[in-house]
Amino acid sequence: MSLDSGGGSDHMQHKCLVIDANILIRAVLGHRVRYLIEHYCGSVAFYMAAANVSEAEFYLSTELTTKHKLSESIWRPVYNGILDTVQIIANDILIELESKAKSRIASRDINDWPAVAAALLLDCPVWTEDKDFFGAGVATWTTATVELFLADI
């Protein structure tokens, strides 16, 4: 699903969470993250910046599948299934927040700006394992603690 300027979300979802590329990769390669997304997608709206979706797909289709010896026929259906539970925010929506997001993350990793922009747009936290988000002025959760956020409905 794509978030556009006229889009909305399911009325049952009272919380939202931006997923960073590294979390999507973990969901494809492991079990815990995938379980959390599948378990909570009915009560939490998960979002990803389109750029982060592309980033995850790039890493999955190149070095990670080689490293983990996974063929695309194995990881692609899992990847697509996870994306079915995520609302993707188009790049042209986030571009309006690019300079603000970049100014917050520039001292760490400027390439992380799309997830910061999504968090600013939606006024919600980012689920990431990337320490570069700390100090960027957006709330972050790691996999170790995100269920505290997800379960607190």
ABEGO torsion letter per residue (X at the ends): XBBBAABBBBAABABBBBBBAAAAAAAAABAAAAAAAAAAAAABBBBBBAAAAAAAAAAAABAAAAAAGBBAAAAAAAAAAAAAABBBBBAAAAAAAAAAAAAAAAAABAAAAAAAAAAAAAGBBBBBABAAABGAGBBBBBAAAAAAAAABX
